[in-house]
């Protein structure tokens, strides 16, 4: 298991970012266990801080708890994979007007049904051509600050 740290690269003279860079960092307790097993020096000999640039992924801050039962909570960062085929039941990110939402995707009678994991919340049913609606991509990872 690893932790991920992200860094954003912004477009020049803009508040919009061009791409993000992720750093994969092994969890310290795993490093310590491995270090003891194979008799290496300190943990610092096992950690390499290599970055991974991924231009077809981005992250967004989740601003509600409506997907909490799926492990996606307010304040988490959802990592979104752009331009991937979306299947029934996938968790996706959408743009609807000025809101960005994370919801579970279903296709119903040529319309899109978006559901929360919170049972008392309303299901949204949208036409693909709804003004201001776009699918941003599929959630592939969730990052939570601790």
Phi and psi in radians as a Rosetta constraint file:
Dihedral C 1 N 2 CA 2 C 2 CIRCULARHARMONIC -2.316 0.35
Dihedral N 2 CA 2 C 2 N 3 CIRCULARHARMONIC 2.770 0.35
Dihedral C 2 N 3 CA 3 C 3 CIRCULARHARMONIC -1.766 0.35
Dihedral N 3 CA 3 C 3 N 4 CIRCULARHARMONIC 2.695 0.35
Dihedral C 3 N 4 CA 4 C 4 CIRCULARHARMONIC -2.156 0.35
Dihedral N 4 CA 4 C 4 N 5 CIRCULARHARMONIC 2.420 0.35
Dihedral C 4 N 5 CA 5 C 5 CIRCULARHARMONIC -2.073 0.35
Dihedral N 5 CA 5 C 5 N 6 CIRCULARHARMONIC 2.485 0.35
Dihedral C 5 N 6 CA 6 C 6 CIRCULARHARMONIC -2.100 0.35
Dihedral N 6 CA 6 C 6 N 7 CIRCULARHARMONIC 2.676 0.35
Dihedral C 6 N 7 CA 7 C 7 CIRCULARHARMONIC -2.360 0.35
Dihedral N 7 CA 7 C 7 N 8 CIRCULARHARMONIC 2.354 0.35
Dihedral C 7 N 8 CA 8 C 8 CIRCULARHARMONIC -1.784 0.35
Dihedral N 8 CA 8 C 8 N 9 CIRCULARHARMONIC 2.476 0.35
Dihedral C 8 N 9 CA 9 C 9 CIRCULARHARMONIC -1.911 0.35
Dihedral N 9 CA 9 C 9 N 10 CIRCULARHARMONIC 2.043 0.35
Dihedral C 9 N 10 CA 10 C 10 CIRCULARHARMONIC -1.591 0.35
Dihedral N 10 CA 10 C 10 N 11 CIRCULARHARMONIC 2.609 0.35
Dihedral C 10 N 11 CA 11 C 11 CIRCULARHARMONIC -1.169 0.35
Dihedral N 11 CA 11 C 11 N 12 CIRCULARHARMONIC 2.510 0.35
Dihedral C 11 N 12 CA 12 C 12 CIRCULARHARMONIC -1.064 0.35
Dihedral N 12 CA 12 C 12 N 13 CIRCULARHARMONIC 2.385 0.35
Dihedral C 12 N 13 CA 13 C 13 CIRCULARHARMONIC 1.011 0.35
Dihedral N 13 CA 13 C 13 N 14 CIRCULARHARMONIC 0.672 0.35
Dihedral C 13 N 14 CA 14 C 14 CIRCULARHARMONIC -2.638 0.35
Dihedral N 14 CA 14 C 14 N 15 CIRCULARHARMONIC 2.743 0.35
Dihedral C 14 N 15 CA 15 C 15 CIRCULARHARMONIC -1.619 0.35
Dihedral N 15 CA 15 C 15 N 16 CIRCULARHARMONIC 0.002 0.35
Dihedral C 15 N 16 CA 16 C 16 CIRCULARHARMONIC -1.619 0.35
Dihedral N 16 CA 16 C 16 N 17 CIRCULARHARMONIC 2.434 0.35
Dihedral C 16 N 17 CA 17 C 17 CIRCULARHARMONIC -1.661 0.35
Dihedral N 17 CA 17 C 17 N 18 CIRCULARHARMONIC 2.571 0.35
Dihedral C 17 N 18 CA 18 C 18 CIRCULARHARMONIC -1.520 0.35
Dihedral N 18 CA 18 C 18 N 19 CIRCULARHARMONIC -0.763 0.35
Dihedral C 18 N 19 CA 19 C 19 CIRCULARHARMONIC -2.786 0.35
Dihedral N 19 CA 19 C 19 N 20 CIRCULARHARMONIC 2.964 0.35
Dihedral C 19 N 20 CA 20 C 20 CIRCULARHARMONIC -2.130 0.35
Dihedral N 20 CA 20 C 20 N 21 CIRCULARHARMONIC 2.689 0.35
Dihedral C 20 N 21 CA 21 C 21 CIRCULARHARMONIC -2.115 0.35
Dihedral N 21 CA 21 C 21 N 22 CIRCULARHARMONIC 2.309 0.35
Dihedral C 21 N 22 CA 22 C 22 CIRCULARHARMONIC -1.956 0.35
Dihedral N 22 CA 22 C 22 N 23 CIRCULARHARMONIC 2.414 0.35
Dihedral C 22 N 23 CA 23 C 23 CIRCULARHARMONIC -1.923 0.35
Dihedral N 23 CA 23 C 23 N 24 CIRCULARHARMONIC 2.200 0.35
Dihedral C 23 N 24 CA 24 C 24 CIRCULARHARMONIC -1.677 0.35
Dihedral N 24 CA 24 C 24 N 25 CIRCULARHARMONIC 2.153 0.35
Dihedral C 24 N 25 CA 25 C 25 CIRCULARHARMONIC -2.174 0.35
Dihedral N 25 CA 25 C 25 N 26 CIRCULARHARMONIC 2.114 0.35
Dihedral C 25 N 26 CA 26 C 26 CIRCULARHARMONIC -1.115 0.35
Dihedral N 26 CA 26 C 26 N 27 CIRCULARHARMONIC 2.596 0.35
Dihedral C 26 N 27 CA 27 C 27 CIRCULARHARMONIC -1.221 0.35
Dihedral N 27 CA 27 C 27 N 28 CIRCULARHARMONIC 2.410 0.35
Dihedral C 27 N 28 CA 28 C 28 CIRCULARHARMONIC -1.042 0.35
Dihedral N 28 CA 28 C 28 N 29 CIRCULARHARMONIC -0.694 0.35
Dihedral C 28 N 29 CA 29 C 29 CIRCULARHARMONIC -1.159 0.35
Dihedral N 29 CA 29 C 29 N 30 CIRCULARHARMONIC -0.567 0.35
Dihedral C 29 N 30 CA 30 C 30 CIRCULARHARMONIC -1.215 0.35
Dihedral N 30 CA 30 C 30 N 31 CIRCULARHARMONIC -0.708 0.35
Dihedral C 30 N 31 CA 31 C 31 CIRCULARHARMONIC -1.081 0.35
Dihedral N 31 CA 31 C 31 N 32 CIRCULARHARMONIC -0.759 0.35
Dihedral C 31 N 32 CA 32 C 32 CIRCULARHARMONIC -1.094 0.35
Dihedral N 32 CA 32 C 32 N 33 CIRCULARHARMONIC -0.785 0.35
Dihedral C 32 N 33 CA 33 C 33 CIRCULARHARMONIC -1.062 0.35
Dihedral N 33 CA 33 C 33 N 34 CIRCULARHARMONIC -0.809 0.35
Dihedral C 33 N 34 CA 34 C 34 CIRCULARHARMONIC -1.124 0.35
Dihedral N 34 CA 34 C 34 N 35 CIRCULARHARMONIC -0.691 0.35
Dihedral C 34 N 35 CA 35 C 35 CIRCULARHARMONIC -1.086 0.35
Dihedral N 35 CA 35 C 35 N 36 CIRCULARHARMONIC -0.708 0.35
Dihedral C 35 N 36 CA 36 C 36 CIRCULARHARMONIC -1.196 0.35
Dihedral N 36 CA 36 C 36 N 37 CIRCULARHARMONIC -0.678 0.35
Dihedral C 36 N 37 CA 37 C 37 CIRCULARHARMONIC -1.168 0.35
Dihedral N 37 CA 37 C 37 N 38 CIRCULARHARMONIC -0.760 0.35
Dihedral C 37 N 38 CA 38 C 38 CIRCULARHARMONIC -1.781 0.35
Dihedral N 38 CA 38 C 38 N 39 CIRCULARHARMONIC 0.048 0.35
Dihedral C 38 N 39 CA 39 C 39 CIRCULARHARMONIC 1.178 0.35
Dihedral N 39 CA 39 C 39 N 40 CIRCULARHARMONIC 0.589 0.35
Dihedral C 39 N 40 CA 40 C 40 CIRCULARHARMONIC -1.400 0.35
Dihedral N 40 CA 40 C 40 N 41 CIRCULARHARMONIC 3.050 0.35
Dihedral C 40 N 41 CA 41 C 41 CIRCULARHARMONIC -1.156 0.35
Dihedral N 41 CA 41 C 41 N 42 CIRCULARHARMONIC -2.636 0.35
Dihedral C 41 N 42 CA 42 C 42 CIRCULARHARMONIC -1.163 0.35
Dihedral N 42 CA 42 C 42 N 43 CIRCULARHARMONIC 2.960 0.35
Dihedral C 42 N 43 CA 43 C 43 CIRCULARHARMONIC -1.000 0.35
Dihedral N 43 CA 43 C 43 N 44 CIRCULARHARMONIC -0.569 0.35
Dihedral C 43 N 44 CA 44 C 44 CIRCULARHARMONIC -1.045 0.35
Dihedral N 44 CA 44 C 44 N 45 CIRCULARHARMONIC -0.369 0.35
Dihedral C 44 N 45 CA 45 C 45 CIRCULARHARMONIC -1.342 0.35
Dihedral N 45 CA 45 C 45 N 46 CIRCULARHARMONIC -0.266 0.35
Dihedral C 45 N 46 CA 46 C 46 CIRCULARHARMONIC -1.789 0.35
Dihedral N 46 CA 46 C 46 N 47 CIRCULARHARMONIC -0.222 0.35
Dihedral C 46 N 47 CA 47 C 47 CIRCULARHARMONIC -1.709 0.35
Dihedral N 47 CA 47 C 47 N 48 CIRCULARHARMONIC 2.159 0.35
Dihedral C 47 N 48 CA 48 C 48 CIRCULARHARMONIC -2.054 0.35
Dihedral N 48 CA 48 C 48 N 49 CIRCULARHARMONIC 2.307 0.35
Dihedral C 48 N 49 CA 49 C 49 CIRCULARHARMONIC -1.798 0.35
Dihedral N 49 CA 49 C 49 N 50 CIRCULARHARMONIC 1.124 0.35
Dihedral C 49 N 50 CA 50 C 50 CIRCULARHARMONIC -1.500 0.35
Dihedral N 50 CA 50 C 50 N 51 CIRCULARHARMONIC 2.484 0.35
Dihedral C 50 N 51 CA 51 C 51 CIRCULARHARMONIC -1.762 0.35
Dihedral N 51 CA 51 C 51 N 52 CIRCULARHARMONIC 2.750 0.35
Dihedral C 51 N 52 CA 52 C 52 CIRCULARHARMONIC -2.184 0.35
Dihedral N 52 CA 52 C 52 N 53 CIRCULARHARMONIC 2.081 0.35
Dihedral C 52 N 53 CA 53 C 53 CIRCULARHARMONIC -1.667 0.35
Dihedral N 53 CA 53 C 53 N 54 CIRCULARHARMONIC 2.191 0.35
Dihedral C 53 N 54 CA 54 C 54 CIRCULARHARMONIC -2.234 0.35
Dihedral N 54 CA 54 C 54 N 55 CIRCULARHARMONIC 1.888 0.35
Dihedral C 54 N 55 CA 55 C 55 CIRCULARHARMONIC -1.442 0.35
Dihedral N 55 CA 55 C 55 N 56 CIRCULARHARMONIC -0.272 0.35
Dihedral C 55 N 56 CA 56 C 56 CIRCULARHARMONIC -1.740 0.35
Dihedral N 56 CA 56 C 56 N 57 CIRCULARHARMONIC 0.302 0.35
Dihedral C 56 N 57 CA 57 C 57 CIRCULARHARMONIC -2.290 0.35
Dihedral N 57 CA 57 C 57 N 58 CIRCULARHARMONIC 2.656 0.35
Dihedral C 57 N 58 CA 58 C 58 CIRCULARHARMONIC -2.623 0.35
Dihedral N 58 CA 58 C 58 N 59 CIRCULARHARMONIC 2.907 0.35
Dihedral C 58 N 59 CA 59 C 59 CIRCULARHARMONIC -2.086 0.35
Dihedral N 59 CA 59 C 59 N 60 CIRCULARHARMONIC 2.698 0.35
Dihedral C 59 N 60 CA 60 C 60 CIRCULARHARMONIC -2.438 0.35
Dihedral N 60 CA 60 C 60 N 61 CIRCULARHARMONIC 2.615 0.35
Dihedral C 60 N 61 CA 61 C 61 CIRCULARHARMONIC -1.426 0.35
Dihedral N 61 CA 61 C 61 N 62 CIRCULARHARMONIC 2.188 0.35
Dihedral C 61 N 62 CA 62 C 62 CIRCULARHARMONIC -1.371 0.35
Dihedral N 62 CA 62 C 62 N 63 CIRCULARHARMONIC 2.244 0.35
Dihedral C 62 N 63 CA 63 C 63 CIRCULARHARMONIC -1.953 0.35
Dihedral N 63 CA 63 C 63 N 64 CIRCULARHARMONIC 0.257 0.35
Dihedral C 63 N 64 CA 64 C 64 CIRCULARHARMONIC -2.599 0.35
Dihedral N 64 CA 64 C 64 N 65 CIRCULARHARMONIC 2.974 0.35
Dihedral C 64 N 65 CA 65 C 65 CIRCULARHARMONIC -1.822 0.35
Dihedral N 65 CA 65 C 65 N 66 CIRCULARHARMONIC 0.363 0.35
Dihedral C 65 N 66 CA 66 C 66 CIRCULARHARMONIC -1.294 0.35
Dihedral N 66 CA 66 C 66 N 67 CIRCULARHARMONIC -0.162 0.35
Dihedral C 66 N 67 CA 67 C 67 CIRCULARHARMONIC -2.025 0.35
Dihedral N 67 CA 67 C 67 N 68 CIRCULARHARMONIC 0.396 0.35
Dihedral C 67 N 68 CA 68 C 68 CIRCULARHARMONIC -1.046 0.35
Dihedral N 68 CA 68 C 68 N 69 CIRCULARHARMONIC -0.644 0.35
Dihedral C 68 N 69 CA 69 C 69 CIRCULARHARMONIC -1.149 0.35
Dihedral N 69 CA 69 C 69 N 70 CIRCULARHARMONIC -0.322 0.35
Dihedral C 69 N 70 CA 70 C 70 CIRCULARHARMONIC -1.657 0.35
Dihedral N 70 CA 70 C 70 N 71 CIRCULARHARMONIC 0.079 0.35
Dihedral C 70 N 71 CA 71 C 71 CIRCULARHARMONIC 1.513 0.35
Dihedral N 71 CA 71 C 71 N 72 CIRCULARHARMONIC 0.285 0.35
Dihedral C 71 N 72 CA 72 C 72 CIRCULARHARMONIC -2.036 0.35
Dihedral N 72 CA 72 C 72 N 73 CIRCULARHARMONIC 1.917 0.35
Dihedral C 72 N 73 CA 73 C 73 CIRCULARHARMONIC -2.033 0.35
Dihedral N 73 CA 73 C 73 N 74 CIRCULARHARMONIC 2.844 0.35
Dihedral C 73 N 74 CA 74 C 74 CIRCULARHARMONIC -0.980 0.35
Dihedral N 74 CA 74 C 74 N 75 CIRCULARHARMONIC 2.309 0.35
Dihedral C 74 N 75 CA 75 C 75 CIRCULARHARMONIC 1.664 0.35
Dihedral N 75 CA 75 C 75 N 76 CIRCULARHARMONIC -0.241 0.35
Dihedral C 75 N 76 CA 76 C 76 CIRCULARHARMONIC -1.292 0.35
Dihedral N 76 CA 76 C 76 N 77 CIRCULARHARMONIC 2.792 0.35
Dihedral C 76 N 77 CA 77 C 77 CIRCULARHARMONIC -1.832 0.35
Dihedral N 77 CA 77 C 77 N 78 CIRCULARHARMONIC 2.143 0.35
Dihedral C 77 N 78 CA 78 C 78 CIRCULARHARMONIC -1.679 0.35
Dihedral N 78 CA 78 C 78 N 79 CIRCULARHARMONIC 2.213 0.35
Dihedral C 78 N 79 CA 79 C 79 CIRCULARHARMONIC -1.592 0.35
Dihedral N 79 CA 79 C 79 N 80 CIRCULARHARMONIC 2.166 0.35
Dihedral C 79 N 80 CA 80 C 80 CIRCULARHARMONIC -1.897 0.35
Dihedral N 80 CA 80 C 80 N 81 CIRCULARHARMONIC 2.252 0.35
Dihedral C 80 N 81 CA 81 C 81 CIRCULARHARMONIC -1.640 0.35
Dihedral N 81 CA 81 C 81 N 82 CIRCULARHARMONIC 2.067 0.35
Dihedral C 81 N 82 CA 82 C 82 CIRCULARHARMONIC -1.400 0.35
Dihedral N 82 CA 82 C 82 N 83 CIRCULARHARMONIC 2.728 0.35
Dihedral C 82 N 83 CA 83 C 83 CIRCULARHARMONIC 0.929 0.35
Dihedral N 83 CA 83 C 83 N 84 CIRCULARHARMONIC 0.794 0.35
Dihedral C 83 N 84 CA 84 C 84 CIRCULARHARMONIC -1.992 0.35
Dihedral N 84 CA 84 C 84 N 85 CIRCULARHARMONIC 2.607 0.35
Dihedral C 84 N 85 CA 85 C 85 CIRCULARHARMONIC -1.086 0.35
Dihedral N 85 CA 85 C 85 N 86 CIRCULARHARMONIC 2.375 0.35
Dihedral C 85 N 86 CA 86 C 86 CIRCULARHARMONIC -1.815 0.35
Dihedral N 86 CA 86 C 86 N 87 CIRCULARHARMONIC 2.302 0.35
Dihedral C 86 N 87 CA 87 C 87 CIRCULARHARMONIC -1.961 0.35
Dihedral N 87 CA 87 C 87 N 88 CIRCULARHARMONIC 2.814 0.35
Dihedral C 87 N 88 CA 88 C 88 CIRCULARHARMONIC -0.906 0.35
Dihedral N 88 CA 88 C 88 N 89 CIRCULARHARMONIC 2.279 0.35
Dihedral C 88 N 89 CA 89 C 89 CIRCULARHARMONIC 1.527 0.35
Dihedral N 89 CA 89 C 89 N 90 CIRCULARHARMONIC -0.108 0.35
Dihedral C 89 N 90 CA 90 C 90 CIRCULARHARMONIC -1.133 0.35
Dihedral N 90 CA 90 C 90 N 91 CIRCULARHARMONIC 2.614 0.35
Dihedral C 90 N 91 CA 91 C 91 CIRCULARHARMONIC -1.630 0.35
Dihedral N 91 CA 91 C 91 N 92 CIRCULARHARMONIC 2.166 0.35
Dihedral C 91 N 92 CA 92 C 92 CIRCULARHARMONIC -2.187 0.35
Dihedral N 92 CA 92 C 92 N 93 CIRCULARHARMONIC 2.888 0.35
Dihedral C 92 N 93 CA 93 C 93 CIRCULARHARMONIC -1.913 0.35
Dihedral N 93 CA 93 C 93 N 94 CIRCULARHARMONIC 2.385 0.35
Dihedral C 93 N 94 CA 94 C 94 CIRCULARHARMONIC -2.255 0.35
Dihedral N 94 CA 94 C 94 N 95 CIRCULARHARMONIC 2.791 0.35
Dihedral C 94 N 95 CA 95 C 95 CIRCULARHARMONIC -1.979 0.35
Dihedral N 95 CA 95 C 95 N 96 CIRCULARHARMONIC 2.222 0.35
Dihedral C 95 N 96 CA 96 C 96 CIRCULARHARMONIC -2.348 0.35
Dihedral N 96 CA 96 C 96 N 97 CIRCULARHARMONIC 1.782 0.35
Dihedral C 96 N 97 CA 97 C 97 CIRCULARHARMONIC 1.154 0.35
Dihedral N 97 CA 97 C 97 N 98 CIRCULARHARMONIC -2.186 0.35
Dihedral C 97 N 98 CA 98 C 98 CIRCULARHARMONIC -1.718 0.35
Dihedral N 98 CA 98 C 98 N 99 CIRCULARHARMONIC 0.158 0.35
Dihedral C 98 N 99 CA 99 C 99 CIRCULARHARMONIC -1.821 0.35
Dihedral N 99 CA 99 C 99 N 100 CIRCULARHARMONIC 2.505 0.35
Dihedral C 99 N 100 CA 100 C 100 CIRCULARHARMONIC -1.977 0.35
Dihedral N 100 CA 100 C 100 N 101 CIRCULARHARMONIC 2.189 0.35
Dihedral C 100 N 101 CA 101 C 101 CIRCULARHARMONIC -2.204 0.35
Dihedral N 101 CA 101 C 101 N 102 CIRCULARHARMONIC 2.652 0.35
Dihedral C 101 N 102 CA 102 C 102 CIRCULARHARMONIC -2.007 0.35
Dihedral N 102 CA 102 C 102 N 103 CIRCULARHARMONIC 2.146 0.35
Dihedral C 102 N 103 CA 103 C 103 CIRCULARHARMONIC -2.581 0.35
Dihedral N 103 CA 103 C 103 N 104 CIRCULARHARMONIC 2.885 0.35
Dihedral C 103 N 104 CA 104 C 104 CIRCULARHARMONIC -1.529 0.35
Dihedral N 104 CA 104 C 104 N 105 CIRCULARHARMONIC 2.380 0.35
Dihedral C 104 N 105 CA 105 C 105 CIRCULARHARMONIC -1.754 0.35
Dihedral N 105 CA 105 C 105 N 106 CIRCULARHARMONIC 2.351 0.35
Dihedral C 105 N 106 CA 106 C 106 CIRCULARHARMONIC -2.478 0.35
Dihedral N 106 CA 106 C 106 N 107 CIRCULARHARMONIC 2.583 0.35
Dihedral C 106 N 107 CA 107 C 107 CIRCULARHARMONIC -1.780 0.35
Dihedral N 107 CA 107 C 107 N 108 CIRCULARHARMONIC 2.201 0.35
Dihedral C 107 N 108 CA 108 C 108 CIRCULARHARMONIC -2.365 0.35
Dihedral N 108 CA 108 C 108 N 109 CIRCULARHARMONIC 1.940 0.35
Dihedral C 108 N 109 CA 109 C 109 CIRCULARHARMONIC 0.901 0.35
Dihedral N 109 CA 109 C 109 N 110 CIRCULARHARMONIC 0.869 0.35
Dihedral C 109 N 110 CA 110 C 110 CIRCULARHARMONIC 1.105 0.35
Dihedral N 110 CA 110 C 110 N 111 CIRCULARHARMONIC 0.277 0.35
Dihedral C 110 N 111 CA 111 C 111 CIRCULARHARMONIC -2.080 0.35
Dihedral N 111 CA 111 C 111 N 112 CIRCULARHARMONIC 2.845 0.35
Dihedral C 111 N 112 CA 112 C 112 CIRCULARHARMONIC -1.756 0.35
Dihedral N 112 CA 112 C 112 N 113 CIRCULARHARMONIC 2.222 0.35
Dihedral C 112 N 113 CA 113 C 113 CIRCULARHARMONIC -1.876 0.35
Dihedral N 113 CA 113 C 113 N 114 CIRCULARHARMONIC 2.164 0.35
Dihedral C 113 N 114 CA 114 C 114 CIRCULARHARMONIC -1.978 0.35
Dihedral N 114 CA 114 C 114 N 115 CIRCULARHARMONIC 2.162 0.35
Dihedral C 114 N 115 CA 115 C 115 CIRCULARHARMONIC -2.104 0.35
Dihedral N 115 CA 115 C 115 N 116 CIRCULARHARMONIC 2.579 0.35
Dihedral C 115 N 116 CA 116 C 116 CIRCULARHARMONIC -1.610 0.35
Dihedral N 116 CA 116 C 116 N 117 CIRCULARHARMONIC 2.881 0.35
Dihedral C 116 N 117 CA 117 C 117 CIRCULARHARMONIC -1.560 0.35
Dihedral N 117 CA 117 C 117 N 118 CIRCULARHARMONIC -0.198 0.35
Dihedral C 117 N 118 CA 118 C 118 CIRCULARHARMONIC -1.392 0.35
Dihedral N 118 CA 118 C 118 N 119 CIRCULARHARMONIC 2.075 0.35
Dihedral C 118 N 119 CA 119 C 119 CIRCULARHARMONIC -1.130 0.35
Dihedral N 119 CA 119 C 119 N 120 CIRCULARHARMONIC -0.456 0.35
Dihedral C 119 N 120 CA 120 C 120 CIRCULARHARMONIC -1.572 0.35
Dihedral N 120 CA 120 C 120 N 121 CIRCULARHARMONIC 0.207 0.35
Dihedral C 120 N 121 CA 121 C 121 CIRCULARHARMONIC -1.761 0.35
Dihedral N 121 CA 121 C 121 N 122 CIRCULARHARMONIC 2.655 0.35
Dihedral C 121 N 122 CA 122 C 122 CIRCULARHARMONIC -1.314 0.35
Dihedral N 122 CA 122 C 122 N 123 CIRCULARHARMONIC 2.462 0.35
Dihedral C 122 N 123 CA 123 C 123 CIRCULARHARMONIC -1.442 0.35
Dihedral N 123 CA 123 C 123 N 124 CIRCULARHARMONIC 2.432 0.35
Dihedral C 123 N 124 CA 124 C 124 CIRCULARHARMONIC -1.789 0.35
Dihedral N 124 CA 124 C 124 N 125 CIRCULARHARMONIC 2.341 0.35
Dihedral C 124 N 125 CA 125 C 125 CIRCULARHARMONIC -2.103 0.35
Dihedral N 125 CA 125 C 125 N 126 CIRCULARHARMONIC 2.118 0.35
Dihedral C 125 N 126 CA 126 C 126 CIRCULARHARMONIC -2.228 0.35
Dihedral N 126 CA 126 C 126 N 127 CIRCULARHARMONIC 2.608 0.35
Dihedral C 126 N 127 CA 127 C 127 CIRCULARHARMONIC -1.450 0.35
Dihedral N 127 CA 127 C 127 N 128 CIRCULARHARMONIC 2.572 0.35
Dihedral C 127 N 128 CA 128 C 128 CIRCULARHARMONIC -1.033 0.35
Dihedral N 128 CA 128 C 128 N 129 CIRCULARHARMONIC -0.452 0.35
Dihedral C 128 N 129 CA 129 C 129 CIRCULARHARMONIC -1.702 0.35
Dihedral N 129 CA 129 C 129 N 130 CIRCULARHARMONIC 0.279 0.35
Dihedral C 129 N 130 CA 130 C 130 CIRCULARHARMONIC -1.030 0.35
Dihedral N 130 CA 130 C 130 N 131 CIRCULARHARMONIC 2.245 0.35
Dihedral C 130 N 131 CA 131 C 131 CIRCULARHARMONIC -1.020 0.35
Dihedral N 131 CA 131 C 131 N 132 CIRCULARHARMONIC 2.343 0.35
Dihedral C 131 N 132 CA 132 C 132 CIRCULARHARMONIC 1.423 0.35
Dihedral N 132 CA 132 C 132 N 133 CIRCULARHARMONIC 0.062 0.35
Dihedral C 132 N 133 CA 133 C 133 CIRCULARHARMONIC -1.780 0.35
Dihedral N 133 CA 133 C 133 N 134 CIRCULARHARMONIC 2.299 0.35
Dihedral C 133 N 134 CA 134 C 134 CIRCULARHARMONIC -2.651 0.35
Dihedral N 134 CA 134 C 134 N 135 CIRCULARHARMONIC 2.591 0.35
Dihedral C 134 N 135 CA 135 C 135 CIRCULARHARMONIC -1.598 0.35
Dihedral N 135 CA 135 C 135 N 136 CIRCULARHARMONIC 2.160 0.35
Dihedral C 135 N 136 CA 136 C 136 CIRCULARHARMONIC -1.487 0.35
Dihedral N 136 CA 136 C 136 N 137 CIRCULARHARMONIC -0.552 0.35
Dihedral C 136 N 137 CA 137 C 137 CIRCULARHARMONIC 2.665 0.35
Dihedral N 137 CA 137 C 137 N 138 CIRCULARHARMONIC -3.021 0.35
Dihedral C 137 N 138 CA 138 C 138 CIRCULARHARMONIC -1.732 0.35
Dihedral N 138 CA 138 C 138 N 139 CIRCULARHARMONIC 2.405 0.35
Dihedral C 138 N 139 CA 139 C 139 CIRCULARHARMONIC -1.278 0.35
Dihedral N 139 CA 139 C 139 N 140 CIRCULARHARMONIC 2.132 0.35
Dihedral C 139 N 140 CA 140 C 140 CIRCULARHARMONIC -1.974 0.35
Dihedral N 140 CA 140 C 140 N 141 CIRCULARHARMONIC -0.244 0.35
Dihedral C 140 N 141 CA 141 C 141 CIRCULARHARMONIC -2.807 0.35
Dihedral N 141 CA 141 C 141 N 142 CIRCULARHARMONIC 2.650 0.35
Dihedral C 141 N 142 CA 142 C 142 CIRCULARHARMONIC -2.170 0.35
Dihedral N 142 CA 142 C 142 N 143 CIRCULARHARMONIC 2.278 0.35
Dihedral C 142 N 143 CA 143 C 143 CIRCULARHARMONIC -2.003 0.35
Dihedral N 143 CA 143 C 143 N 144 CIRCULARHARMONIC 2.205 0.35
Dihedral C 143 N 144 CA 144 C 144 CIRCULARHARMONIC -2.089 0.35
Dihedral N 144 CA 144 C 144 N 145 CIRCULARHARMONIC 2.234 0.35
Dihedral C 144 N 145 CA 145 C 145 CIRCULARHARMONIC -1.347 0.35
Dihedral N 145 CA 145 C 145 N 146 CIRCULARHARMONIC 2.399 0.35
